Amino acid sequence: MSDNVDTTRAPRRIGKPASRISRLFESRQLGWAAFAIAVLFPFVLASNYAMSIGTTAVIFILLASGLNIVVGYCGLLDLGYIAFMAVGAYTSGIIAKAWELPILFTIPAVVIMCILAGLIIGGPTLRLRSDYLAIVTLGFGEIIRLTANNLAITGGPSGIYGIPGVDLFGLDLSGPVPFYYFCVAVVALMVLGSARLGKSRLGRAWRFVREDEDAAEAMGIHTYKVKLAAYIFGAIWGGIGGVLFAAHLSAISPQSFVFLQSALVLMAVVLGGMGNTRGVVVGAVVISLLPEFLRDMGNLRYVIFGVVLVAVMVLRPQGFWPSRAYEPEKLDEARKGKRDGGPRPGAPVTTAKGGTP
């Protein structure tokens, strides 16, 4: 009888060593370098205009990282993501104005409202897929905007004005530079949390659902609950972005939450690389700052902006920094397996008597 082969320890293929550039892009120090650049930015440009643009870019990064949970990790096409930002902004603005509270005290209420909004819209609709889900989320975004435009509590078309700035333990952070640093700290923590979610057990389930929902369900993943969790996490990220947005401008109106804003956030995720937090940050910075660099072009800047985006999508359809499609095997683990004295890959399986079956 021929020897049996233990296929459970089949040889694993380890790819060629990564290039120096690839190792640089995957380095953990790259995130610290980006954080250092954000911290040093006011030392280079500290004008009110520069701080306003920088703060807007930082908030945009937060929104893009939140949408990346929904679109990049889980593969759910959301065309109305800006609605969660509106929920967070209006909740914080209404509570802060009505009870004269510091805006940071409204964050628990904002989180609760965003979770409820995610459950209300995601509960009945996340059983849909692809284009149908996109249409429903687009309608949700417009419903939130039109509701805010017609309610007295939201100020109607005029919106809410006089929203207080950030006051942390008696320290006034409403100035341009202090508020910029506050936003950098908050967004850095939220982006780090998004990245850790992507590497967690839940993040792996999101990727399985994104690649093949039917196969994921057949393997025992409750796809509905997993998708709902992604939607709720994305809603919380968007709500926190709305709080920072309201504190930044001290005024909000329905015109701040039009469909174009949702499209720009989605564009940042796709342009940077869906599923890769670092790429999403790069895409958000490009989308938020490129129009400002082209401001001297007047109305022509939008044409140039569109041409640049189309060119990037044609030449780099996977985005600036796409996510890995595999989990690389660590050489240290392979060497450890050899030192443990386990059977070599492909070695024949022996019986208790020492012979081969």
N, C-alpha and C positions, 0 to 999 in steps of 0.2 A: 504494500500500500504506500502510496506517495506521502511524503511529509506534508503535514499541515503547516501553514504559515500564520503567525499571529498578526492579523491585519490591524489589530487595535494599536499596534506600535509601528505603523507604516512610516517610512522615512518622510520627513518634512522638508520641503524645499525652502531654503533660506536665500533670499535674493542677494544680489551683489551689494557690497557696501554702498551706503548713500554718499553722494558727492558732498563736497564742502558746502556748496550753496544750499543743498537740501538739509544738511545738518543745521545750518544757520537758521533756515526758516522754521525748523522744528524745535529750535532751542527755547527753553523756558525763559531765558534771559531777555528774549525779544519783547515780552510783555512788560517787563520792568523798564526796558528802554523806551517803549511807547509812553509809559506812565511818566517817566522822567521828562520826556519832551513836552507832555501836557503840563507838567508842573513848572517847567522853565519858560513856557510860552509868555506869561505876563512880563518876564524880565526882558523880553525882546520887543514885544508890542503890548503896551499897557493902556492904550487909548480906549475910550468908552466904546468906540465902534468895533475895535479889535476884540474887546472883551465880550461884546454882545454877539459877534459872529462866532467866537470861540465857544461861548456858552450854548448857543444854538446847535453847534456841531456836536458838542458833548451830549446834549439831550437827544439829538438825532441818533447817536451811537446807541444810546439806551433803547430807543424804539426799535432800531434794526436788530439788536441782540434779542429783544423780546419776540419779534416776528420770526427770527431765525429758529426759535424753539418750535413754532407752529409749522413754518414752511420748510426750513432746512432740516430739522431733526425728524419731524413726523410726516412731512410731505403733504400737508394740508394747505391748499391754495386759499389764502385769505385776502380778499380785496377790500375789506372794510376795517382794517386793523386800527385805523385812526379813531374809530368810535370808542375804543377802550381808553385812549388818551383823552377824549372828550369827557367820558364818564369820570375819570380821575380829576381832570381840571375843574369841571363843574361841581363835583362833590366837595372838593377842597375849598373852592371859592365860595360856595353857598354856606358851608359850615363856618368858615373863617369870618365871613361877613355877618352872619346872623348871630353868632355867639361871641364874636370878637375874640376868637382864639388864635394863637400862633398857628401858622399853616402846617408846621410839623405835627401838631396835635391832631390834624385831620387824617393822617396817614392810615391809622387803623380803620376808619370809616371808608376810606378810599379802597383799601384792600378788600373789605367786605363787599362793597358795591361792585367792584370789578369781578369778584368771584361769582356774585349773583348774576351779573350780566353775562359772564361766561357760561354759567349753567343754563340761563334762560335761552340764550341763542344756540349754545352748543348741544344742550340736551336733546332737543328734537331734530337737529339738523346734521349732527356728525355721523349719522348713519348714511348720509349721502356721500358721493365721491366725485372727484374731478370737477367738471364744469358746473354741475348742479350745486356743489358746495360753494364754489366761487360766486355763483349768482346770488345765493342766499346771504353770504357774508357781505357782498356789495350792497344788497338791500338793507342789511342791518346797519351798515355805516350811514346810509342815507336816512334811515328812520331815526337814528340818534340825532343827526344834524337837524332834521326837520322838527323833531320834538323840541329840541333846545330853542329852535327859532320861533316856536309858537306858545311856549309856556311863560307865565309871568314870573315864576320863581327863578327861571334862568335868565331873566332880563330881556327875553324876546330877541329881536334882531340886534339890539344894542349890546346885549351881553352883560357881563358883570365887570365893574370897574372898582378900583381901590382895594384890590386883593393885597393883604399884607405880605411883606417880605419874610425872609427866614430869620428867626431869632432863636439861637441855640444857647441855652443856659445863660440868658441875659446878654449874650454877645450878638450884636447886630451884624448879620452877614448879608444885608441887602445891597451893599455896595457892589460895583461891577467886579472888582478883583476878588473880594471874599466870597461872593456868591459863585464865581467861576470855580474857585478851589473847592467849595462845598459840592458843586455839581460833579467835579472830577472825582472826588472821593466817593460819592454815592454811586456814580456810574461805574467806576472801577470795581466796586464790590458787586454790583449787579451783573456786570459782564463776567466777572470771575464765577459768580454763582451759575450763570448760564452755561459757561464752559464746563463746570463740574457736573451740572445736570446732564450734559451731553455724554459724559464719560461714566455715568452711573448705570445701575441696572435698568432704571427706567429709560435712560437715554438709549441703551442698546435695544430695548423694546421699541422705542420710537423708530429707530433705524430699520428694524425688521418690518414694521408696519409700512414704512416708506418704500422699502424695496419690493415687498410682496405681501399685501394685507391678507390674502387668502392663505398663503403658506404660514404666516405668523399665527393666524387663528388656528390652523391645523396643528401647530406646535404647542398650543395651550395658552397663548397670549390673549387676554381679553382685550381685543382691539378697540372696542367702544370706550372702555374705561381709560385705556392708554391715550387715545386721541383726546378724550375730554380733559385728561390731566394736562396734556400739552396746551390745549386751548386756554385752560384756566391759568397756567403759568404765564403764557403769553399775555393774557389780560392783566395780570398783576404787574408785569413789566411795563405795559402800556399805561396803566393807571399811575404808577410812580413817575413815569415820564410826563404825564399830564400835570401832576403836582408841581414838578420843577418848571414846567412851561408856564403855569399860572403864576408862580412866584417870580419868574423871570420877567414877564411882561406886565404883571400886576393888573392885567385886563384880558378877558377872553370873550369871544363872540362866535356864533355858528360859522362864520366865514373862515375861521382858523382851522376847521376840521372838514374840509371838502375832500372829495375823492382824490384830487391831485396829490394830497399829502400821503394818502395810503399808497398810491402808485409810486411815489418817490421812495418811501420806506421799503416797499417790495423791490424796487429797482436796486436799492443799496444791497439787499440780501442777495439778489441774483448776480449783480455785478461783482460783488466781493467773493462769492463762492458759497453756495448753499450748504449749510451743515458745518462750516468752518468758522468758528468765532473770530479768529484773527482776520480772515478774509472779509467777514461782515463788517468789522471795524474799519478796515481799509476802504471798503465800498461806501460806508456811511460818511467817512471823511471826504471822499471824492465827490459824492453827490451833494453834500452840504456846502462845500467850499468852492467847487469849480465855478458855479454861477457868480460867486463874488469876485473871483479872479478875472472873470470876463465882463465885469460890470462896465468897464470903459467902452465896451463894444455897443452899449445901448441895447435896443431891442434885438440886434443881431446876435446877442450872446445866447439867446434861447436856440437859435438855429445852429450855432456852433456847438452848443451843449448837446443838442440832439444828434448831430453828426458824429460827435465824439463817442456818444453812447452806442450808436449803431455800429460804428467801426470796432469798438471794443467787443461787442456781442458777436460780430462776424469773425474777428480774428481770435477771440478768446471766449468761445461760447460757454466754457465751464466756469468762467469768472476769473478774477485776478488770482485768487488763492483757493482753489477747490479743496474739498475735504478728501482725505484718503478713503479709498474704496476697500481697504483691507486693514486688518490689525497686524502690524509687523511682529514677527516672533523674535523674542529676545535671545541673543546668543548665550547669555548667562544661564538661562533656564535650561537650554539644550545641554550645556556643559555639566550642569548640576545633575541632570538625568543620567549622564554617563558615569559620574562619580558615585551615584547611588548604587551602581552595580546592576541595573536593570538589564533585561535581555536586549541585545542589539536589534535595531529595526530589521525585520526580515528573517530573524533567526528562527529555526524550527522550534515548535512547542514540544517540550518533553513531558512524559507522563511521570507518575509517582515512582515507577520502577526504574526510571532512568532511560527508557527506550522511547521511541517515537511511535505515535499511534498509527 
